[in-house]
């Protein structure tokens, strides 16, 4: 079996394709939209970082300190 990726340009094309696939009993799945989606693990890390910052679990450095660290 092979996988075919189709790029409809309008909502009408999407509806028509879904109708055809359903009518022909061809399984399909929605894997994304035009909006970018992020990996859920990445989102969890960002949320944890926000929580850590709110609860004071972070270290702040001046530009001079960062410059020294990076040497």
Long-range contacts (C-beta under 8 A, 24 or more apart in sequence): none
